Amino acid sequence: MAGEVALKALAAEAAANEARYRARVRTVLRSSYSGHWRRMLSPLLGALELKCNNTAYRPVMDAIDLLKR
């Protein structure tokens, strides 16, 4: 019986460590890519010519113009 309890405890600990590891990897990847996209946004917006006649999207177009500047 003690072996079964110890095995269950080890399995629970491994699952907890796996969750912590995945969370750490997600955090590192997210920060890495967010920095990359921040640097790439200005050249990307400079290369694109966006037009829209729909007044509902005017605030979005104004925001994109602001980001271009």
C-alpha positions in Angstrom: 0.0 0.0 0.0 2.8 2.5 0.8 4.2 1.9 -2.7 0.9 2.9 -4.3 0.6 6.0 -2.2 4.2 7.0 -3.0 3.6 6.4 -6.7 0.4 8.5 -6.7 2.4 11.3 -5.0 5.1 11.1 -7.5 2.6 11.2 -10.4 1.0 14.3 -8.9 4.3 16.0 -8.4 5.3 15.3 -12.0 2.0 16.7 -13.3 2.5 19.9 -11.2 6.1 20.3 -12.5 4.9 19.8 -16.1 2.3 22.5 -15.6 4.9 24.9 -14.2 7.3 24.1 -17.0 4.7 24.7 -19.7 3.7 28.0 -18.1 7.3 29.1 -18.1 7.9 28.2 -21.7 4.7 30.1 -22.7 5.9 33.2 -20.8 9.3 33.1 -22.4 7.9 32.6 -25.9 5.3 35.2 -25.5 7.8 37.9 -24.4 10.2 36.9 -27.2 7.6 37.2 -29.9 6.0 40.3 -28.6 9.3 42.1 -28.7 9.8 40.8 -32.3 6.4 42.0 -33.5 6.8 45.4 -31.8 10.0 46.0 -33.9 8.4 44.7 -37.1 5.2 46.7 -36.8 6.6 50.0 -38.1 8.3 48.6 -41.3 5.2 46.4 -42.0 2.8 49.4 -41.7 5.1 51.5 -43.9 5.0 48.9 -46.6 1.2 48.6 -46.6 -1.3 51.0 -48.0 -4.6 50.5 -46.2 -7.8 52.1 -47.3 -11.4 51.9 -46.1 -14.5 53.9 -46.9 -16.6 52.3 -44.1 -17.2 54.9 -41.4 -17.6 52.1 -38.8 -13.9 51.3 -39.2 -12.7 54.9 -39.1 -11.4 54.6 -35.5 -9.3 51.6 -36.5 -7.9 53.4 -39.6 -7.1 56.4 -37.4 -5.3 54.2 -34.9 -3.3 52.6 -37.8 -2.3 56.0 -39.0 -1.2 57.0 -35.6 1.0 53.8 -35.4 2.5 54.6 -38.7 3.6 58.0 -37.4 
